């Protein structure tokens, strides 16, 4: 996870949101809170300078495929679900809204199970497989689609529809190391509030290029996206209001 960038939230505008019906069962859960409890200072839109060339799409095709076969939902006061094995995987990680939820070692057990004993409303659950128990960056597989509890109390796939538009404040960062998802930070990776934009979502940012949601940040909350730029280009970007388009 990266350090906080310079900016903050304002009203969110989304067009073309997809998928699951509003979950009746999830209404009994508390609202999902942002992981950072501290104060987040507001910042006005300042404008800034684009890097001059558009960032191409990130490719994760050579990584292990994402776990599939997700099945389950509300069980008492918890959310419990199972998923299919990924050939070549020795372990898996489950996340709720970009926060680590569970590590699952694959020792040949009959069922691979994830349990969230403290669920919140409209949480996005995601998984990836690992080819090494160390969890090293090259061993981390592709992140799954998000799953949310639907009106029946069962998990169902959730995504933002292609072509959806989001009016956001966009800032930038140049931190090195790994993103919160685990991939090496670099061009084309973006930090998002995973309550709103699930990891793995691809979207286009005018003046920047293509973004792949794979990071979070203490100040990345509500209508904020943070794009990765090298060196002083990150400072020059400033704080821009942009209409993002889901790809």
C-alpha positions in Angstrom: 0.0 0.0 0.0 1.3 3.4 -0.9 1.5 6.6 1.1 -1.2 9.2 0.9 -1.3 11.5 -2.1 -2.3 15.2 -2.2 -6.0 15.5 -2.5 -9.5 14.4 -1.5 -13.0 13.5 -2.3 -16.0 15.3 -3.5 -19.3 14.3 -5.1 -19.3 11.0 -7.1 -20.9 10.7 -10.5 -21.2 7.2 -12.1 -22.9 6.2 -15.3 -23.6 2.6 -16.3 -23.0 0.7 -13.1 -23.6 -3.0 -13.6 -24.8 -6.1 -12.3 -26.2 -7.4 -9.1 -29.5 -6.3 -7.7 -29.4 -4.4 -4.4 -28.8 -7.1 -1.8 -31.6 -7.4 0.7 -29.4 -9.5 3.0 -26.5 -7.0 2.9 -28.8 -4.4 4.3 -28.5 -6.1 7.7 -24.7 -5.6 7.6 -23.0 -2.3 8.6 -21.8 0.0 5.9 -18.3 -0.8 4.6 -15.9 1.8 6.0 -12.8 3.1 4.4 -9.7 1.3 5.8 -8.0 4.6 6.9 -9.8 6.1 9.9 -7.8 9.3 10.1 -8.8 12.7 8.7 -8.4 13.3 5.0 -7.8 16.9 4.0 -9.8 18.3 1.2 -7.9 19.7 -1.8 -9.2 21.9 -4.6 -8.7 20.9 -8.2 -5.5 22.7 -9.3 -5.1 21.3 -12.9 -1.7 20.1 -14.1 0.4 18.9 -16.9 -0.1 15.6 -18.7 3.0 13.5 -19.4 2.7 14.0 -23.2 2.2 10.4 -24.2 -0.5 8.0 -23.2 0.2 5.0 -21.0 -0.6 1.7 -22.8 -2.7 -1.1 -21.1 -1.0 -3.2 -18.5 -0.8 -6.9 -19.3 -1.1 -9.6 -16.6 -1.7 -12.4 -19.1 1.4 -14.4 -18.1 0.3 -14.7 -14.5 -1.7 -17.6 -13.0 -5.4 -17.4 -13.9 -7.8 -16.1 -11.3 -9.7 -18.6 -9.2 -13.2 -19.3 -10.4 -16.2 -21.4 -9.4 -17.0 -19.0 -6.5 -20.1 -20.2 -4.7 -21.6 -19.3 -1.3 -23.1 -16.3 0.5 -24.6 -15.3 3.8 -24.3 -18.0 6.5 -25.7 -16.8 9.8 -23.9 -13.6 10.6 -21.0 -14.4 8.2 -20.3 -14.6 4.5 -18.8 -18.0 3.5 -17.8 -19.1 0.1 -15.8 -21.8 -1.8 -13.8 -21.6 -5.0 -12.1 -23.9 -7.5 -8.4 -24.8 -7.4 -6.0 -23.2 -9.9 -3.5 -25.6 -11.5 0.0 -24.8 -10.3 -1.2 -22.8 -7.3 0.0 -23.7 -3.8 -1.9 -20.9 -1.9 -4.5 -18.2 -2.4 -5.4 -14.9 -0.8 -8.8 -13.5 -0.4 -9.6 -9.8 0.0 -12.6 -7.7 1.0 -12.5 -4.2 -0.5 -8.8 -4.4 -1.0 -8.0 -5.5 2.5 -6.5 -8.9 3.2 -9.2 -11.2 4.5 -7.7 -14.8 4.5 -4.7 -16.8 3.3 -5.6 -20.3 2.1 -2.8 -22.9 1.7 -3.6 -25.7 -0.8 -2.6 -29.0 0.8 -5.2 -31.0 -1.1 -8.1 -30.3 1.3 -11.6 -31.3 -0.2 -12.8 -27.7 -0.2 -11.1 -24.3 -0.4 -13.2 -22.0 1.8 -13.2 -18.3 2.7 -15.0 -17.0 5.7 -15.7 -13.4 6.5 -16.9 -13.2 10.1 -17.4 -9.4 10.0 -19.1 -8.7 6.6 -20.2 -5.2 5.6 -22.9 -4.1 3.1 -22.0 -4.4 -0.6 -18.4 -5.6 0.1 -16.3 -6.6 -2.9 -14.7 -10.0 -2.4 -11.7 -11.0 -4.6 -9.1 -13.7 -4.9 -5.8 -14.6 -6.4 -3.7 -17.7 -6.6 0.0 -18.0 -5.9 2.6 -20.4 -7.4 4.9 -20.0 -4.4 4.0 -20.0 -0.7 6.4 -17.1 -0.2 3.9 -14.8 -2.0 6.7 -13.3 -4.0 5.7 -10.8 -6.7 6.2 -13.1 -9.7 4.1 -15.8 -8.0 1.0 -13.7 -7.6 -1.7 -14.6 -10.1 -4.4 -12.5 -11.8 -7.0 -11.1 -9.5 -10.6 -12.5 -9.8 -13.6 -10.5 -10.7 -15.3 -9.0 -7.6 -18.2 -10.9 -6.0 -21.0 -9.2 -3.9 -23.9 -10.6 -1.9 -27.0 -10.4 -4.0 -30.7 -10.2 -3.1 -30.9 -13.9 -2.6 -28.1 -13.8 0.0 -25.7 -15.5 -2.5 -22.5 -14.2 -3.9 -22.7 -13.0 -7.6 -20.1 -11.5 -9.9 -20.0 -7.7 -9.7 -18.3 -5.2 -12.2 -18.6 -1.8 -13.6 -20.0 -2.0 -17.1 -17.8 -1.2 -20.0 -18.4 2.3 -21.2 -19.4 3.5 -17.7 -18.2 7.0 -16.9 -17.0 8.3 -13.6 -16.3 11.9 -12.8 -13.3 11.8 -10.4 -10.5 13.8 -9.0 -7.3 12.3 -10.3 -3.9 12.7 -8.6 -0.6 10.9 -9.2 2.1 9.1 -7.3 5.6 7.7 -8.1 6.1 5.3 -5.2 8.3 2.3 -6.0 7.8 -1.3 -4.7 4.7 -3.3 -4.7 1.1 -2.2 -5.0 -1.4 -3.3 -2.3 -2.5 -6.1 -4.7 1.1 -7.2 -4.9 2.3 -6.3 -8.4 5.3 -4.0 -9.0 4.1 -0.4 -9.1 4.7 1.4 -12.4 3.0 2.9 -15.5 -0.6 1.9 -16.0 -1.3 0.9 -12.4 -3.7 3.0 -10.4 -4.9 3.3 -6.8 -8.6 3.2 -6.1 -11.2 3.0 -3.4 -12.0 -0.7 -3.8 -15.4 -0.2 -2.3 -16.3 1.6 -5.5 -13.9 0.3 -8.2 -12.9 -3.4 -7.8 -9.3 -4.3 -8.4 -8.7 -5.5 -11.9 -11.0 -2.8 -13.4 -9.6 -1.2 -16.5 -10.4 2.4 -17.3 -9.1 5.2 -19.5 -8.0 8.5 -18.0 -7.8 11.5 -20.4 -4.3 12.8 -20.6 -2.8 9.8 -18.9 -4.0 6.7 -20.8 -5.0 3.2 -19.6 -5.3 2.3 -15.9 -5.4 -1.0 -14.2 -6.8 -0.8 -10.6 -4.3 -2.6 -8.4 -3.5 -0.3 -5.5 -5.0 1.6 -2.6 -3.9 4.6 -0.5 -4.8 6.2 2.8 -6.2 9.3 1.0 -7.7 7.4 -1.9 -11.3 7.5 -0.8 -14.7 7.9 -2.6 -14.2 9.8 -5.9 -10.4 9.7 -6.0 -8.1 7.8 -8.3 -4.3 8.0 -8.2 -2.3 7.3 -11.4 1.3 6.2 -11.5 3.8 8.5 -13.1 7.6 8.6 -12.9 9.7 11.2 -11.1 8.6 14.8 -11.3 5.8 14.0 -13.8 3.8 12.9 -10.8 4.2 16.4 -9.2 3.4 18.1 -12.5 0.2 16.2 -12.9 -1.4 18.2 -10.0 -5.0 17.5 -9.1 -7.3 17.2 -12.2 -11.0 16.5 -12.5 -11.5 14.0 -15.3 -14.2 11.8 -16.7 -12.9 8.2 -16.6 -14.3 5.6 -19.0 -14.4 1.9 -17.9 -12.9 -0.4 -20.5 
